[in-house]
Amino acid sequence: MSDPGVSREQRISDEGLKRLEKQFNSGVKPSSMVLKQWIRRYGEPARDIIKKYDMYTGDLDD
């Protein structure tokens, strides 16, 4: 069940970011096009995860 006071949008965002991190942990190396989509959808938190796994390049901000 969801936590009280947490918006649906925030729950979806948290779940999505957990999926991104799970992909990296399993050894998946998404293409730059896919990483750009993550950043576009989830913003700075996704960028931070991508940097954490050393997959960030400057062209992801285009």
C-alpha positions, 0 to 999 in steps of 0.5 A: 500500500502507498504511504499516506501523504505521498502523491501518486506522481511522486510514487511513480517517480520513485518507482521509475528511478528504482527501475533505472538503478536496478538496470544499472545494477544488473549490468545493463548499459542503456544507449544515450538515447534511452538515458536522455529519455530518463533525464527528460522524464525524471530530471535531476534525480535520474541524472544523479543516478546516471552519474553515479554509474559513470554513464553520464556524458555531456551530450545527454543534455542536448 
